[in-house]
Amino acid sequence: LLEQLKTYYKKNSKITVQGFAADKTVCSTSVILQRFGSWTKALERAGLKKNSYTIQEIIEQLRDHYERNGKITAQGFAADKTVCSTGTVLQRFGSWTKALERAGLKKIVIPDKA
């Protein structure tokens, strides 16, 4: 698995969950996550630095998460091991609401039960 990560990185000059998942010549990302516990830990074990995400990559991850789940919340996004951390989102956008606005996603408001 580590060799697959290293080879992919050498071939593409970068490595992201999305890019690796799209490559049908390597194992699935779920295998990586099961074996190492997280994408970051797998990259560390392979001796590869985690790429910092661009604003556009984060926006794409937010939209993709929304499309796959039909909704988006910070808690749900944090539990999704295929995307960057909510900390990364907050660091790049300043707030969860601003990130959703930039991604063109409405903030999910859950009404209080009366």
C-alpha positions in Angstrom: 0.0 0.0 0.0 2.8 2.4 0.8 4.4 1.6 -2.5 1.2 2.4 -4.3 1.1 5.8 -2.5 4.7 6.6 -3.4 4.3 5.5 -7.0 1.1 7.6 -7.4 2.9 10.6 -6.0 5.9 10.2 -8.3 3.6 9.8 -11.3 1.4 12.8 -10.5 3.6 15.2 -8.5 0.9 15.4 -5.8 -1.5 13.2 -4.0 -5.0 13.8 -2.8 -7.8 11.5 -1.7 -9.9 12.4 -4.7 -7.1 11.9 -7.2 -6.0 8.6 -5.7 -9.6 7.4 -5.6 -10.1 8.2 -9.3 -7.0 6.1 -10.3 -8.2 2.6 -11.1 -4.6 1.3 -11.1 -4.3 1.5 -7.3 -6.3 0.2 -4.3 -9.3 1.9 -3.1 -9.0 4.8 -0.6 -11.1 2.8 1.9 -8.4 0.1 2.0 -5.8 2.9 2.8 -8.1 4.3 5.5 -8.8 0.9 7.1 -5.1 0.0 7.2 -3.7 3.4 8.4 -6.7 5.0 10.2 -6.5 8.2 8.2 -5.2 9.6 4.9 -2.7 11.8 6.8 -1.3 8.9 8.7 -0.9 6.9 5.5 1.0 9.7 3.8 3.2 10.1 6.9 4.0 6.4 6.8 4.8 6.6 3.1 7.1 9.6 3.8 4.9 12.0 1.8 3.8 15.3 3.1 0.2 16.1 3.0 -0.7 18.7 0.4 -2.2 21.9 1.5 -5.6 22.3 -0.1 -6.4 25.1 -2.4 -9.6 27.1 -1.9 -11.0 25.5 -5.1 -10.2 22.0 -3.8 -12.0 22.7 -0.5 -15.0 24.1 -2.3 -15.1 20.9 -4.5 -14.9 18.7 -1.4 -17.7 20.7 0.3 -19.9 20.3 -2.8 -19.0 16.7 -3.2 -19.9 15.9 0.4 -23.2 17.7 0.0 -24.0 15.8 -3.2 -23.2 12.4 -1.6 -25.1 13.1 1.6 -27.9 15.4 0.6 -26.9 17.8 3.4 -23.8 19.3 4.9 -23.0 20.0 8.5 -19.7 20.6 10.2 -20.1 17.4 12.2 -20.9 15.3 9.2 -18.1 16.8 7.2 -15.7 16.1 10.1 -16.7 12.5 10.1 -16.1 12.1 6.4 -12.6 10.6 6.1 -12.4 11.4 2.3 -12.2 15.1 2.7 -10.0 17.7 4.5 -10.6 18.5 8.1 -13.1 21.1 9.3 -10.1 22.8 10.8 -8.6 23.3 7.3 -12.0 24.7 6.2 -12.1 27.1 9.1 -8.5 28.2 8.6 -9.0 28.9 4.9 -12.4 30.6 5.1 -12.6 32.0 8.6 -15.9 30.3 9.4 -18.1 27.4 8.4 -20.8 29.8 7.1 -18.4 31.6 4.9 -17.1 28.4 3.4 -20.6 27.2 2.6 -21.4 30.6 1.0 -18.3 30.4 -1.2 -19.3 26.9 -2.2 -22.8 28.0 -3.1 -24.3 25.9 -0.4 -27.0 27.1 1.9 -26.4 26.8 5.6 -28.5 24.0 7.1 -30.8 25.4 9.7 -32.5 22.8 11.9 -35.6 24.4 13.5 -36.1 24.0 17.2 -38.8 21.6 18.3 -41.5 23.5 20.2 
